């Protein structure tokens, strides 16, 4: 089974991060009962000094090269990934997409309605490339901006409602789509290092939510048990 991580800056990570992708790889290594592969056209982290995805400096240098693959980008959202997902799925043979997108769209590019339209485009493009593909979509987790910017907070809330509607409208038995929940007890003061991007505890919470959905809905893997050594 081929898993692909799709996301924005919270998923690609910055130089020196572990990333929730790393936490998910650890989970799959211990809990997934069959052969699997992490796939994607990219593998690097964002480098703030270069302002580009050029870093290979993961917090754990033992993170295998093959498991570092992804389709995620700093500053990229649904509107950027919609035209990329078809070619990526086709070339990598992805079976399951684990997607965390939307915050950057709402913050800089599109309204809730426009972002939801890009979600539907993304789903259509992924299915055109691989009709039986499965997807797990994570709602937008409000960041520090939502505390002081009420219109932005309202856009986040509206988008999450539209995202749930898209999942309900578009999920099919042949190509199921699941909506993950916001990670339980996620707190931007405790689980991020800047009010947006996850620190170690936030990474575990994000990975844990994806793992829970895979296990409970599709019987893939087991309960998430975070390692305590990182």
RABEL-V349099 format. One record per pair of residues at least 12 apart in sequence whose C-alpha atoms are under 8 Angstrom apart, sorted by the first residue. I is the first residue (numbers start at 1). GAP is how many residues later the second one is. Records with the same first field share a line. If there is no record, write none. Layout:
# RABEL-V349099
I = GAP + GAP
This chain:
# RABEL-V349099
1 = 34 + 35 + 36 + 93 + 94 + 95
2 = 34 + 35 + 36 + 37 + 91 + 92 + 93 + 94
3 = 33 + 34 + 35 + 36 + 91 + 92 + 93 + 94 + 95
4 = 34 + 35 + 36 + 65 + 66 + 67 + 90 + 91 + 92 + 93 + 94
5 = 16 + 34 + 35 + 64 + 65 + 66 + 67 + 92 + 93 + 94
6 = 64 + 65 + 66 + 91 + 92 + 93 + 94 + 95
7 = 64 + 65 + 66 + 69 + 70 + 92 + 93 + 94
8 = 64 + 65 + 66 + 67 + 68 + 69 + 92 + 93 + 96
9 = 63 + 64 + 65 + 66 + 67 + 188
10 = 64 + 90 + 186 + 187 + 188
11 = 61 + 62 + 89
12 = 32 + 33 + 34 + 58 + 59 + 60 + 61 + 62
13 = 32 + 33 + 61
14 = 31 + 32 + 33 + 34 + 41
15 = 30 + 31 + 32 + 33 + 40 + 41 + 42 + 43 + 44
16 = 41 + 42 + 43
17 = 40 + 41 + 42 + 182
18 = 40 + 41 + 42 + 182
19 = 179 + 181 + 184
20 = 182 + 183 + 184 + 186 + 187
21 = 47 + 186
22 = 41 + 45 + 46
23 = 180 + 181 + 184 + 203
24 = 183 + 184 + 187
25 = 42
27 = 184 + 197 + 198 + 199
28 = 193
31 = 190 + 191 + 192
32 = 188 + 189 + 190
33 = 187 + 188
37 = 29 + 30
38 = 28 + 29 + 30 + 31 + 32
39 = 27 + 28 + 30 + 31 + 53 + 54 + 55
40 = 29 + 30 + 31 + 48 + 49 + 52
41 = 28 + 29 + 30 + 47 + 51
42 = 27 + 28 + 29 + 30
43 = 13 + 22 + 25 + 26 + 27
44 = 12 + 24 + 25
45 = 12 + 13
46 = 27 + 28
53 = 20 + 21
71 = 17
75 = 29
76 = 28 + 29
77 = 24 + 25 + 26 + 27 + 28
78 = 23 + 24 + 27 + 37 + 40 + 41 + 44
79 = 26 + 36 + 39 + 40
81 = 41
82 = 36 + 37 + 39 + 40 + 41 + 43
83 = 39 + 42
85 = 37 + 40 + 41
86 = 39 + 40 + 41 + 42 + 43
87 = 42
89 = 37 + 40 + 41
90 = 39 + 40
93 = 37
94 = 39
95 = 37 + 38 + 39
96 = 37 + 38 + 39 + 40
97 = 36 + 37 + 38 + 39
98 = 37 + 38 + 39 + 112
99 = 36 + 37 + 38 + 39
100 = 37 + 38 + 39 + 40
101 = 37 + 38 + 39
102 = 13 + 37 + 38
103 = 37 + 38 + 39 + 53
106 = 46 + 49 + 50
107 = 45
111 = 44
112 = 43 + 44 + 46 + 47 + 50
113 = 46 + 49
115 = 44
116 = 43 + 46 + 47 + 50
119 = 44 + 47
120 = 46
127 = 48
131 = 43 + 44
132 = 42 + 43
133 = 41 + 42 + 43
134 = 41 + 42 + 43
135 = 40 + 41 + 42 + 43
136 = 41 + 42 + 43 + 44 + 74 + 77
137 = 40 + 41 + 42 + 43
138 = 41 + 42 + 43 + 44
139 = 21 + 24 + 40 + 41 + 42 + 43
140 = 16 + 19 + 20 + 42
141 = 41
142 = 14
143 = 45 + 52 + 53
144 = 44 + 51 + 52
164 = 15
167 = 12
178 = 35
180 = 29 + 30 + 33
181 = 28
182 = 27
183 = 22 + 23 + 25 + 26
184 = 21
186 = 16 + 19
190 = 12
191 = 12
200 = 30
204 = 22
208 = 16 + 17 + 18
211 = 12 + 13
212 = 12
